[in-house]
Amino acid sequence: MRLQYPSNIKIVSVPCTGKIDLIYLLKSFEKGADGVYVLGCIEGECRFGTGNLRARKRVTQAQKILDSIGIGGDRVQMYNLSSSEGPRFAEFAAEMTNKIRELGPNPIKRFREKLAA
């Protein structure tokens, strides 16, 4: 079975979502990403202990920062699933893509385009 998910998604693999740092989440928006979502293992089942809990905390921090600067915290989300749930991965990808389409392009990109004009 081949998974079908939106082609505009760029996958970045890390050994554990606990390696996701707040600065990486925010930098992705600075570099022009319209949205970011983190997929971690089921809470309480992290083989490294609490990696997915640390990731969720960082995603929440990123949401607060993005809201406070006017980009929108809804542009970053965290989802949990096991490695055997490929179809759910595709569902999350489609859900996040639809959410980002509703929100529109990253405001930083629009601002840069205005400056370039």
C-alpha angles and dihedrals in degrees: 000000000000116000118233115211133150113290094222092072118106113204119212113187123210128177091243134000086237085077090065107106126201091240091058091053092050094042090057089062091045088054091052109268112153092207143355131205129185121212114202136170121272111293110263092022101081109135088211092054113247103003095122091048090053089049092052090051091051092048089052090050090050090050091054093048093047090049092050094052095045101252095107130250092229087076091076123055140165125219130183127214140142123255091253093061100085095148090055088053088057090048092052090048092052092044093051093044091053091047091052092047089055091049093048129217123339107278090226090063091050091049092051091049090053091050092050093051 
